[in-house]
């Protein structure tokens, strides 16, 4: 289906398999994204406090520091095996989460889930870089990144309805089964030699590659951009439930609206980012977040407007992050997987830095402070991407 949106200048391998890989990533993203908007639900299921589950998510985010090592594994395994291994690991993480009796066990489960998703994402990014030249890469990445939106739009919303009907831990059971099935499909659809490079000889693997100014600013932009959205995502669900009495089913409806906004942003990026420029597009997306978050931080908005500005902030973030991913594939020219791993490491470190402070600030002061943190981090991200754009212009 998605392949039909690509013209015949794109490789047949990409046209044939982009839909399957996007569906697989949608399932993995749903499992990964469920805990943030439903953090209060997870806490109740584990008989834990919001701050304790926030610590669990922080531990999971810190596991992103292992992403460079995972990238080396992806280089050795090749695209197909890396993607399948990642899906199997995400399914296993879902199973562990469903069986978790306490929040510490849940922390271990989400570490397994998170790092396995990194393995799949790096395999997919490397597969894309292998087939598509940089000047056209955002068109393909924008389409595969619709999985981030669909993961929320369909996956998290469905998981939210599942927990509302069947209770904890049914959403992770549902996600684990779906992801295991997609691992089988990916294994059968992607040919061993198609979209996969041979294992890279040890002597030929890039080691310590110096990063230029553009790369350093892109990495800084990814860190602060991911931090900005994390402040919002780990607290807005609790805000709606605590201050406005939202049920799990009602919260699932809001996540559906957020997913629709993200889908719009991903498709917009697929159409325009290659033309506007990767760094400039990321800067524009981050700038959209700033006024939306500042308005939320006032604490005076009616419920309808508050939800609207949450959606607008999420749209800005999604457009920015999809645009920055294409730039990440060129940070280390000899290894797109390692370049993406640097972005993932920076992004997960950014999320880890703010997850506990944001949840703690919410418990102490309500939604105002996390929203202000979002505004500050997104402003810094916009500045970083502007500097990356300037650096890229001077390097041409």
HELIX and SHEET records of a PDB file:
HELIX    1   1 UNK A    2  UNK A    5  5                                   4    
HELIX    2   2 UNK A   12  UNK A   37  1                                  26    
HELIX    3   3 UNK A   39  UNK A   46  1                                   8    
HELIX    4   4 UNK A   50  UNK A   62  1                                  13    
HELIX    5   5 UNK A   63  UNK A   66  5                                   4    
HELIX    6   6 UNK A   67  UNK A   77  1                                  11    
HELIX    7   7 UNK A   79  UNK A   99  1                                  21    
HELIX    8   8 UNK A  103  UNK A  131  1                                  29    
HELIX    9   9 UNK A  134  UNK A  136  5                                   3    
HELIX   10  10 UNK A  137  UNK A  144  1                                   8    
HELIX   11  11 UNK A  146  UNK A  150  1                                   5    
HELIX   12  12 UNK A  151  UNK A  156  3                                   6    
HELIX   13  13 UNK A  157  UNK A  166  1                                  10    
HELIX   14  14 UNK A  170  UNK A  189  1                                  20    
HELIX   15  15 UNK A  202  UNK A  204  5                                   3    
HELIX   16  16 UNK A  213  UNK A  233  1                                  21    
HELIX   17  17 UNK A  236  UNK A  244  1                                   9    
HELIX   18  18 UNK A  248  UNK A  276  1                                  29    
HELIX   19  19 UNK A  278  UNK A  297  1                                  20    
HELIX   20  20 UNK A  303  UNK A  328  1                                  26    
HELIX   21  21 UNK A  336  UNK A  365  1                                  30    
HELIX   22  22 UNK A  367  UNK A  395  1                                  29    
END                                                                             
